[in-house]
Amino acid sequence: MTSAIAMTRLPEAFDFLIQEVERESRYAVAAVEALGRIGRVRVRARIERAVEATGSERLRNVFKHFAFQEHSHGRSRNGIRADFSTAICT
């Protein structure tokens, strides 16, 4: 669900997902993942601020894992396929 919302690339979609992070809702991790895959610099800065404001180590780890992905192939800059379970388990 969160990936589909992020893929619309509508400002309202980004606002909604960032609010989910700020509230630390049960969708917060998925929202960070979805927004991280989009690859927009402005969105990245907003999500980083929201994650840091929560103080959640779990969200911080997910953000670090997904924030640098190339949005076209789902791969990080070092070529390793991103994996959601790895992000939340580290």
ZADREN-626340 format. One record per residue (C-alpha): residue number from 1; x, y, z. Coordinates in Angstrom, 3 decimals. Layout:
! ZADREN-626340
@pos: NUM; u: X; v: Y; w: Z
...
//
This chain:
! ZADREN-626340
@pos: 1; u: 0.000; v: 0.000; w: 0.000
@pos: 2; u: 2.661; v: 2.542; w: 0.981
@pos: 3; u: 4.708; v: 1.825; w: -2.149
@pos: 4; u: 1.697; v: 2.506; w: -4.350
@pos: 5; u: 1.043; v: 5.771; w: -2.540
@pos: 6; u: 4.667; v: 6.867; w: -2.916
@pos: 7; u: 4.729; v: 5.931; w: -6.596
@pos: 8; u: 2.038; v: 8.511; w: -7.344
@pos: 9; u: 4.709; v: 11.131; w: -6.577
@pos: 10; u: 1.968; v: 13.529; w: -5.516
@pos: 11; u: 2.916; v: 16.038; w: -2.810
@pos: 12; u: -0.120; v: 14.925; w: -0.815
@pos: 13; u: 1.106; v: 11.328; w: -0.946
@pos: 14; u: 4.515; v: 12.313; w: 0.387
@pos: 15; u: 2.875; v: 14.383; w: 3.125
@pos: 16; u: 0.675; v: 11.460; w: 4.154
@pos: 17; u: 3.576; v: 8.992; w: 4.325
@pos: 18; u: 5.787; v: 11.407; w: 6.233
@pos: 19; u: 2.960; v: 11.932; w: 8.729
@pos: 20; u: 2.842; v: 8.157; w: 9.213
@pos: 21; u: 6.537; v: 8.290; w: 10.128
@pos: 22; u: 6.121; v: 11.286; w: 12.424
@pos: 23; u: 3.289; v: 9.507; w: 14.264
@pos: 24; u: 5.310; v: 6.272; w: 14.358
@pos: 25; u: 2.233; v: 4.449; w: 13.104
@pos: 26; u: 2.329; v: 0.756; w: 12.307
@pos: 27; u: 3.008; v: 1.791; w: 8.700
@pos: 28; u: 6.025; v: 3.952; w: 9.552
@pos: 29; u: 8.654; v: 1.390; w: 8.536
@pos: 30; u: 6.887; v: 0.689; w: 5.233
@pos: 31; u: 6.540; v: 4.436; w: 4.627
@pos: 32; u: 10.280; v: 4.985; w: 5.128
@pos: 33; u: 11.011; v: 2.107; w: 2.767
@pos: 34; u: 8.612; v: 3.388; w: 0.095
@pos: 35; u: 9.859; v: 6.960; w: 0.301
@pos: 36; u: 13.474; v: 5.803; w: 0.282
@pos: 37; u: 12.887; v: 3.990; w: -2.982
@pos: 38; u: 11.572; v: 7.135; w: -4.687
@pos: 39; u: 14.997; v: 8.766; w: -4.701
@pos: 40; u: 14.017; v: 12.428; w: -4.552
@pos: 41; u: 16.428; v: 14.674; w: -2.681
@pos: 42; u: 13.750; v: 16.932; w: -1.166
@pos: 43; u: 11.698; v: 13.986; w: 0.022
@pos: 44; u: 14.832; v: 12.327; w: 1.404
@pos: 45; u: 15.591; v: 15.390; w: 3.533
@pos: 46; u: 12.023; v: 15.513; w: 4.873
@pos: 47; u: 11.930; v: 11.838; w: 5.735
@pos: 48; u: 15.332; v: 12.080; w: 7.392
@pos: 49; u: 14.072; v: 14.911; w: 9.616
@pos: 50; u: 10.927; v: 12.940; w: 10.470
@pos: 51; u: 12.916; v: 9.802; w: 11.307
@pos: 52; u: 15.389; v: 11.709; w: 13.470
@pos: 53; u: 12.539; v: 13.464; w: 15.302
@pos: 54; u: 11.080; v: 10.098; w: 16.345
@pos: 55; u: 14.337; v: 8.959; w: 17.923
@pos: 56; u: 13.525; v: 5.418; w: 16.729
@pos: 57; u: 16.612; v: 3.315; w: 16.074
@pos: 58; u: 14.511; v: 0.917; w: 14.010
@pos: 59; u: 13.304; v: 3.707; w: 11.688
@pos: 60; u: 16.814; v: 5.110; w: 11.517
@pos: 61; u: 18.146; v: 1.719; w: 10.344
@pos: 62; u: 15.434; v: 1.385; w: 7.714
@pos: 63; u: 16.115; v: 4.933; w: 6.507
@pos: 64; u: 19.858; v: 4.298; w: 6.208
@pos: 65; u: 19.214; v: 1.126; w: 4.267
@pos: 66; u: 16.709; v: 2.511; w: 1.767
@pos: 67; u: 17.659; v: 6.185; w: 1.465
@pos: 68; u: 20.432; v: 5.725; w: -1.064
@pos: 69; u: 18.768; v: 3.392; w: -3.527
@pos: 70; u: 18.565; v: 4.127; w: -7.182
@pos: 71; u: 14.832; v: 4.227; w: -7.777
@pos: 72; u: 14.930; v: 2.661; w: -11.229
@pos: 73; u: 16.376; v: -0.722; w: -10.286
@pos: 74; u: 15.894; v: -1.102; w: -6.545
@pos: 75; u: 19.630; v: -1.494; w: -6.022
@pos: 76; u: 21.915; v: 0.449; w: -3.749
@pos: 77; u: 24.913; v: 2.290; w: -5.141
@pos: 78; u: 27.151; v: -0.664; w: -4.383
@pos: 79; u: 24.909; v: -2.905; w: -6.497
@pos: 80; u: 23.460; v: -4.972; w: -3.661
@pos: 81; u: 19.735; v: -5.652; w: -3.855
@pos: 82; u: 17.916; v: -3.929; w: -1.013
@pos: 83; u: 15.989; v: -6.191; w: 1.311
@pos: 84; u: 13.396; v: -4.976; w: 3.787
@pos: 85; u: 14.019; v: -7.768; w: 6.319
@pos: 86; u: 17.740; v: -6.984; w: 6.412
@pos: 87; u: 17.029; v: -3.339; w: 7.208
@pos: 88; u: 14.880; v: -4.038; w: 10.235
@pos: 89; u: 16.995; v: -6.874; w: 11.574
@pos: 90; u: 20.318; v: -5.015; w: 11.672
//
